[in-house]
């Protein structure tokens, strides 16, 4: 069985999983998020949980995730510091992060988005539909960015090859032009 993802051309097989890391110090919230993900009839999730930023960073070194649900308030740190850590420690593309918090307002949301979160969900708005939309968008955006980056690299390589061939043609043209003019001048 295969499902089309919101008409964006992405096809998910029912056997495939979206790997989600939930980072929240509240076990009740982690359980609620897991239940919401289990209620999603469109996608299958493989869910891992971490209660602290340290635990999450260890898990990220051990395994790749498609999306991170990150609480803004964590013991000893906050979500913005963890976002900064993710950006600094990422060798390639950063895993998409959805900031989830019971505290904060629009200013906090703007800070999170500016620091690299792909979405911001207040805890009082959490529902299966909200997670389905947010995670789906985050995963599709990450895939689109990877595709664009890959195509950009391919285009740069092709452009460099064309530039090299153009230089070779120019050298050939100058050589032929010089050889044709030499006998005529004599």
C-alpha positions as protocol buffer text, in pm:
chain_id: "A"
residue {
  index: 1
  type: UNK
  ca { x: 0 y: 0 z: 0 }
}
residue {
  index: 2
  type: UNK
  ca { x: 131 y: 345 z: -88 }
}
residue {
  index: 3
  type: UNK
  ca { x: 4 y: 689 z: 5 }
}
residue {
  index: 4
  type: UNK
  ca { x: 61 y: 1016 z: -174 }
}
residue {
  index: 5
  type: UNK
  ca { x: 173 y: 1290 z: 61 }
}
residue {
  index: 6
  type: UNK
  ca { x: -48 y: 1599 z: 11 }
}
residue {
  index: 7
  type: UNK
  ca { x: -8 y: 1598 z: -366 }
}
residue {
  index: 8
  type: UNK
  ca { x: 358 y: 1694 z: -342 }
}
residue {
  index: 9
  type: UNK
  ca { x: 471 y: 1394 z: -539 }
}
residue {
  index: 10
  type: UNK
  ca { x: 616 y: 1212 z: -238 }
}
residue {
  index: 11
  type: UNK
  ca { x: 499 y: 856 z: -199 }
}
residue {
  index: 12
  type: UNK
  ca { x: 525 y: 689 z: 137 }
}
residue {
  index: 13
  type: UNK
  ca { x: 509 y: 316 z: 158 }
}
residue {
  index: 14
  type: UNK
  ca { x: 314 y: 183 z: 455 }
}
residue {
  index: 15
  type: UNK
  ca { x: 620 y: -22 z: 545 }
}
residue {
  index: 16
  type: UNK
  ca { x: 835 y: 290 z: 581 }
}
residue {
  index: 17
  type: UNK
  ca { x: 855 y: 484 z: 903 }
}
residue {
  index: 18
  type: UNK
  ca { x: 911 y: 846 z: 986 }
}
residue {
  index: 19
  type: UNK
  ca { x: 1163 y: 846 z: 1267 }
}
residue {
  index: 20
  type: UNK
  ca { x: 1066 y: 1101 z: 1533 }
}
residue {
  index: 21
  type: UNK
  ca { x: 1263 y: 1196 z: 1843 }
}
residue {
  index: 22
  type: UNK
  ca { x: 1052 y: 1348 z: 2122 }
}
residue {
  index: 23
  type: UNK
  ca { x: 1262 y: 1562 z: 2356 }
}
residue {
  index: 24
  type: UNK
  ca { x: 1056 y: 1666 z: 2660 }
}
residue {
  index: 25
  type: UNK
  ca { x: 1124 y: 1634 z: 3031 }
}
residue {
  index: 26
  type: UNK
  ca { x: 756 y: 1567 z: 3109 }
}
residue {
  index: 27
  type: UNK
  ca { x: 672 y: 1196 z: 3071 }
}
residue {
  index: 28
  type: UNK
  ca { x: 298 y: 1272 z: 3042 }
}
residue {
  index: 29
  type: UNK
  ca { x: 364 y: 1503 z: 2746 }
}
residue {
  index: 30
  type: UNK
  ca { x: 585 y: 1242 z: 2577 }
}
residue {
  index: 31
  type: UNK
  ca { x: 310 y: 981 z: 2621 }
}
residue {
  index: 32
  type: UNK
  ca { x: 49 y: 1220 z: 2480 }
}
residue {
  index: 33
  type: UNK
  ca { x: 266 y: 1299 z: 2175 }
}
residue {
  index: 34
  type: UNK
  ca { x: 324 y: 928 z: 2116 }
}
residue {
  index: 35
  type: UNK
  ca { x: -52 y: 864 z: 2130 }
}
residue {
  index: 36
  type: UNK
  ca { x: -117 y: 1143 z: 1881 }
}
residue {
  index: 37
  type: UNK
  ca { x: 142 y: 997 z: 1645 }
}
residue {
  index: 38
  type: UNK
  ca { x: -8 y: 650 z: 1683 }
}
residue {
  index: 39
  type: UNK
  ca { x: -349 y: 797 z: 1591 }
}
residue {
  index: 40
  type: UNK
  ca { x: -217 y: 919 z: 1253 }
}
residue {
  index: 41
  type: UNK
  ca { x: -373 y: 691 z: 993 }
}
residue {
  index: 42
  type: UNK
  ca { x: -166 y: 836 z: 705 }
}
residue {
  index: 43
  type: UNK
  ca { x: 185 y: 762 z: 829 }
}
residue {
  index: 44
  type: UNK
  ca { x: 376 y: 517 z: 1044 }
}
residue {
  index: 45
  type: UNK
  ca { x: 615 y: 653 z: 1304 }
}
residue {
  index: 46
  type: UNK
  ca { x: 913 y: 507 z: 1479 }
}
residue {
  index: 47
  type: UNK
  ca { x: 929 y: 711 z: 1798 }
}
residue {
  index: 48
  type: UNK
  ca { x: 1216 y: 755 z: 2042 }
}
residue {
  index: 49
  type: UNK
  ca { x: 1205 y: 964 z: 2357 }
}
residue {
  index: 50
  type: UNK
  ca { x: 1456 y: 1171 z: 2551 }
}
residue {
  index: 51
  type: UNK
  ca { x: 1399 y: 1360 z: 2875 }
}
residue {
  index: 52
  type: UNK
  ca { x: 1705 y: 1587 z: 2854 }
}
residue {
  index: 53
  type: UNK
  ca { x: 1914 y: 1764 z: 2594 }
}
residue {
  index: 54
  type: UNK
  ca { x: 2213 y: 1547 z: 2687 }
}
residue {
  index: 55
  type: UNK
  ca { x: 2015 y: 1228 z: 2634 }
}
residue {
  index: 56
  type: UNK
  ca { x: 1883 y: 1362 z: 2302 }
}
residue {
  index: 57
  type: UNK
  ca { x: 2230 y: 1459 z: 2179 }
}
residue {
  index: 58
  type: UNK
  ca { x: 2355 y: 1108 z: 2259 }
}
residue {
  index: 59
  type: UNK
  ca { x: 2060 y: 954 z: 2072 }
}
residue {
  index: 60
  type: UNK
  ca { x: 2124 y: 1180 z: 1770 }
}
residue {
  index: 61
  type: UNK
  ca { x: 2481 y: 1055 z: 1751 }
}
residue {
  index: 62
  type: UNK
  ca { x: 2356 y: 695 z: 1752 }
}
residue {
  index: 63
  type: UNK
  ca { x: 2068 y: 726 z: 1505 }
}
residue {
  index: 64
  type: UNK
  ca { x: 1928 y: 954 z: 1234 }
}
residue {
  index: 65
  type: UNK
  ca { x: 1580 y: 1100 z: 1276 }
}
residue {
  index: 66
  type: UNK
  ca { x: 1344 y: 1255 z: 1024 }
}
residue {
  index: 67
  type: UNK
  ca { x: 1201 y: 1505 z: 1274 }
}
residue {
  index: 68
  type: UNK
  ca { x: 1249 y: 1623 z: 1632 }
}
residue {
  index: 69
  type: UNK
  ca { x: 967 y: 1738 z: 1860 }
}
residue {
  index: 70
  type: UNK
  ca { x: 1152 y: 1963 z: 2104 }
}
residue {
  index: 71
  type: UNK
  ca { x: 1021 y: 2117 z: 2426 }
}
residue {
  index: 72
  type: UNK
  ca { x: 1125 y: 2478 z: 2476 }
}
residue {
  index: 73
  type: UNK
  ca { x: 1196 y: 2425 z: 2848 }
}
residue {
  index: 74
  type: UNK
  ca { x: 1439 y: 2147 z: 2930 }
}
residue {
  index: 75
  type: UNK
  ca { x: 1631 y: 2080 z: 3251 }
}
residue {
  index: 76
  type: UNK
  ca { x: 1953 y: 2281 z: 3248 }
}
residue {
  index: 77
  type: UNK
  ca { x: 1894 y: 2437 z: 2907 }
}
residue {
  index: 78
  type: UNK
  ca { x: 1628 y: 2555 z: 2668 }
}
residue {
  index: 79
  type: UNK
  ca { x: 1519 y: 2467 z: 2317 }
}
residue {
  index: 80
  type: UNK
  ca { x: 1705 y: 2760 z: 2160 }
}
residue {
  index: 81
  type: UNK
  ca { x: 2036 y: 2641 z: 2307 }
}
residue {
  index: 82
  type: UNK
  ca { x: 1965 y: 2289 z: 2182 }
}
residue {
  index: 83
  type: UNK
  ca { x: 1884 y: 2426 z: 1835 }
}
residue {
  index: 84
  type: UNK
  ca { x: 2221 y: 2605 z: 1836 }
}
residue {
  index: 85
  type: UNK
  ca { x: 2391 y: 2280 z: 1940 }
}
residue {
  index: 86
  type: UNK
  ca { x: 2220 y: 2096 z: 1652 }
}
residue {
  index: 87
  type: UNK
  ca { x: 2335 y: 2356 z: 1400 }
}
residue {
  index: 88
  type: UNK
  ca { x: 2693 y: 2352 z: 1525 }
}
residue {
  index: 89
  type: UNK
  ca { x: 2720 y: 1973 z: 1547 }
}
residue {
  index: 90
  type: UNK
  ca { x: 2553 y: 1893 z: 1216 }
}
residue {
  index: 91
  type: UNK
  ca { x: 2798 y: 1794 z: 942 }
}
residue {
  index: 92
  type: UNK
  ca { x: 2527 y: 1811 z: 679 }
}
residue {
  index: 93
  type: UNK
  ca { x: 2160 y: 1902 z: 683 }
}
residue {
  index: 94
  type: UNK
  ca { x: 2011 y: 1963 z: 1028 }
}
residue {
  index: 95
  type: UNK
  ca { x: 1720 y: 1739 z: 1127 }
}
residue {
  index: 96
  type: UNK
  ca { x: 1395 y: 1940 z: 1112 }
}
residue {
  index: 97
  type: UNK
  ca { x: 1286 y: 2057 z: 1457 }
}
residue {
  index: 98
  type: UNK
  ca { x: 932 y: 2139 z: 1568 }
}
residue {
  index: 99
  type: UNK
  ca { x: 937 y: 2343 z: 1888 }
}
residue {
  index: 100
  type: UNK
  ca { x: 658 y: 2248 z: 2131 }
}
residue {
  index: 101
  type: UNK
  ca { x: 601 y: 2449 z: 2447 }
}
residue {
  index: 102
  type: UNK
  ca { x: 347 y: 2537 z: 2712 }
}
residue {
  index: 103
  type: UNK
  ca { x: 520 y: 2865 z: 2780 }
}
residue {
  index: 104
  type: UNK
  ca { x: 593 y: 3151 z: 2554 }
}
residue {
  index: 105
  type: UNK
  ca { x: 417 y: 3375 z: 2311 }
}
residue {
  index: 106
  type: UNK
  ca { x: 464 y: 3506 z: 1959 }
}
residue {
  index: 107
  type: UNK
  ca { x: 806 y: 3647 z: 2049 }
}
residue {
  index: 108
  type: UNK
  ca { x: 926 y: 3304 z: 2159 }
}
residue {
  index: 109
  type: UNK
  ca { x: 783 y: 3151 z: 1839 }
}
residue {
  index: 110
  type: UNK
  ca { x: 969 y: 3405 z: 1625 }
}
residue {
  index: 111
  type: UNK
  ca { x: 1295 y: 3339 z: 1815 }
}
residue {
  index: 112
  type: UNK
  ca { x: 1256 y: 2964 z: 1763 }
}
residue {
  index: 113
  type: UNK
  ca { x: 1187 y: 2999 z: 1391 }
}
residue {
  index: 114
  type: UNK
  ca { x: 1480 y: 3238 z: 1347 }
}
residue {
  index: 115
  type: UNK
  ca { x: 1711 y: 2995 z: 1525 }
}
residue {
  index: 116
  type: UNK
  ca { x: 1622 y: 2712 z: 1287 }
}
residue {
  index: 117
  type: UNK
  ca { x: 1298 y: 2546 z: 1403 }
}
residue {
  index: 118
  type: UNK
  ca { x: 1072 y: 2462 z: 1109 }
}
residue {
  index: 119
  type: UNK
  ca { x: 752 y: 2500 z: 1313 }
}
residue {
  index: 120
  type: UNK
  ca { x: 624 y: 2607 z: 1654 }
}
residue {
  index: 121
  type: UNK
  ca { x: 332 y: 2437 z: 1829 }
}
residue {
  index: 122
  type: UNK
  ca { x: 189 y: 2559 z: 2163 }
}
residue {
  index: 123
  type: UNK
  ca { x: 119 y: 2261 z: 2392 }
}
residue {
  index: 124
  type: UNK
  ca { x: -244 y: 2364 z: 2431 }
}
residue {
  index: 125
  type: UNK
  ca { x: -287 y: 2327 z: 2051 }
}
residue {
  index: 126
  type: UNK
  ca { x: -133 y: 1980 z: 2028 }
}
residue {
  index: 127
  type: UNK
  ca { x: -357 y: 1729 z: 1854 }
}
residue {
  index: 128
  type: UNK
  ca { x: -314 y: 1442 z: 1608 }
}
residue {
  index: 129
  type: UNK
  ca { x: -399 y: 1671 z: 1315 }
}
residue {
  index: 130
  type: UNK
  ca { x: -153 y: 1937 z: 1424 }
}
residue {
  index: 131
  type: UNK
  ca { x: 131 y: 1684 z: 1452 }
}
residue {
  index: 132
  type: UNK
  ca { x: 32 y: 1519 z: 1123 }
}
residue {
  index: 133
  type: UNK
  ca { x: 52 y: 1856 z: 946 }
}
residue {
  index: 134
  type: UNK
  ca { x: 365 y: 1981 z: 1122 }
}
residue {
  index: 135
  type: UNK
  ca { x: 567 y: 1660 z: 1086 }
}
residue {
  index: 136
  type: UNK
  ca { x: 448 y: 1603 z: 730 }
}
residue {
  index: 137
  type: UNK
  ca { x: 549 y: 1957 z: 633 }
}
residue {
  index: 138
  type: UNK
  ca { x: 883 y: 1929 z: 811 }
}
residue {
  index: 139
  type: UNK
  ca { x: 974 y: 1600 z: 642 }
}
residue {
  index: 140
  type: UNK
  ca { x: 863 y: 1719 z: 297 }
}
residue {
  index: 141
  type: UNK
  ca { x: 1053 y: 2049 z: 337 }
}
residue {
  index: 142
  type: UNK
  ca { x: 1368 y: 1862 z: 440 }
}
residue {
  index: 143
  type: UNK
  ca { x: 1339 y: 1629 z: 140 }
}
residue {
  index: 144
  type: UNK
  ca { x: 1280 y: 1923 z: -94 }
}
residue {
  index: 145
  type: UNK
  ca { x: 1583 y: 2103 z: 47 }
}
residue {
  index: 146
  type: UNK
  ca { x: 1799 y: 1792 z: 1 }
}
residue {
  index: 147
  type: UNK
  ca { x: 1674 y: 1758 z: -357 }
}
residue {
  index: 148
  type: UNK
  ca { x: 1741 y: 2125 z: -430 }
}
residue {
  index: 149
  type: UNK
  ca { x: 2089 y: 2102 z: -278 }
}
residue {
  index: 150
  type: UNK
  ca { x: 2166 y: 1790 z: -483 }
}
residue {
  index: 151
  type: UNK
  ca { x: 2040 y: 1954 z: -803 }
}
residue {
  index: 152
  type: UNK
  ca { x: 2238 y: 2270 z: -725 }
}
residue {
  index: 153
  type: UNK
  ca { x: 2557 y: 2063 z: -688 }
}
residue {
  index: 154
  type: UNK
  ca { x: 2478 y: 1885 z: -1014 }
}
residue {
  index: 155
  type: UNK
  ca { x: 2416 y: 2214 z: -1195 }
}
residue {
  index: 156
  type: UNK
  ca { x: 2739 y: 2364 z: -1060 }
}
residue {
  index: 157
  type: UNK
  ca { x: 2931 y: 2063 z: -1183 }
}
residue {
  index: 158
  type: UNK
  ca { x: 2765 y: 2082 z: -1526 }
}
residue {
  index: 159
  type: UNK
  ca { x: 2831 y: 2457 z: -1539 }
}
residue {
  index: 160
  type: UNK
  ca { x: 3199 y: 2402 z: -1460 }
}
residue {
  index: 161
  type: UNK
  ca { x: 3221 y: 2136 z: -1731 }
}
residue {
  index: 162
  type: UNK
  ca { x: 3059 y: 2373 z: -1983 }
}
residue {
  index: 163
  type: UNK
  ca { x: 3298 y: 2650 z: -1883 }
}
residue {
  index: 164
  type: UNK
  ca { x: 3595 y: 2417 z: -1938 }
}
residue {
  index: 165
  type: UNK
  ca { x: 3465 y: 2309 z: -2278 }
}
residue {
  index: 166
  type: UNK
  ca { x: 3402 y: 2671 z: -2376 }
}
residue {
  index: 167
  type: UNK
  ca { x: 3763 y: 2756 z: -2293 }
}
residue {
  index: 168
  type: UNK
  ca { x: 3883 y: 2461 z: -2503 }
}
residue {
  index: 169
  type: UNK
  ca { x: 3669 y: 2576 z: -2798 }
}
residue {
  index: 170
  type: UNK
  ca { x: 3801 y: 2931 z: -2763 }
}
residue {
  index: 171
  type: UNK
  ca { x: 4161 y: 2805 z: -2766 }
}
residue {
  index: 172
  type: UNK
  ca { x: 4087 y: 2590 z: -3072 }
}
residue {
  index: 173
  type: UNK
  ca { x: 3922 y: 2885 z: -3247 }
}
residue {
  index: 174
  type: UNK
  ca { x: 4221 y: 3111 z: -3180 }
}
residue {
  index: 175
  type: UNK
  ca { x: 4463 y: 2842 z: -3299 }
}
residue {
  index: 176
  type: UNK
  ca { x: 4269 y: 2778 z: -3623 }
}
residue {
  index: 177
  type: UNK
  ca { x: 4224 y: 3150 z: -3679 }
}
residue {
  index: 178
  type: UNK
  ca { x: 4596 y: 3210 z: -3634 }
}
residue {
  index: 179
  type: UNK
  ca { x: 4690 y: 2921 z: -3866 }
}
residue {
  index: 180
  type: UNK
  ca { x: 4455 y: 3045 z: -4141 }
}
residue {
  index: 181
  type: UNK
  ca { x: 4581 y: 3405 z: -4120 }
}
residue {
  index: 182
  type: UNK
  ca { x: 4952 y: 3313 z: -4129 }
}
residue {
  index: 183
  type: UNK
  ca { x: 4966 y: 3182 z: -4493 }
}
residue {
  index: 184
  type: UNK
  ca { x: 4749 y: 3468 z: -4617 }
}
residue {
  index: 185
  type: UNK
  ca { x: 4980 y: 3727 z: -4469 }
}
residue {
  index: 186
  type: UNK
  ca { x: 5288 y: 3575 z: -4636 }
}
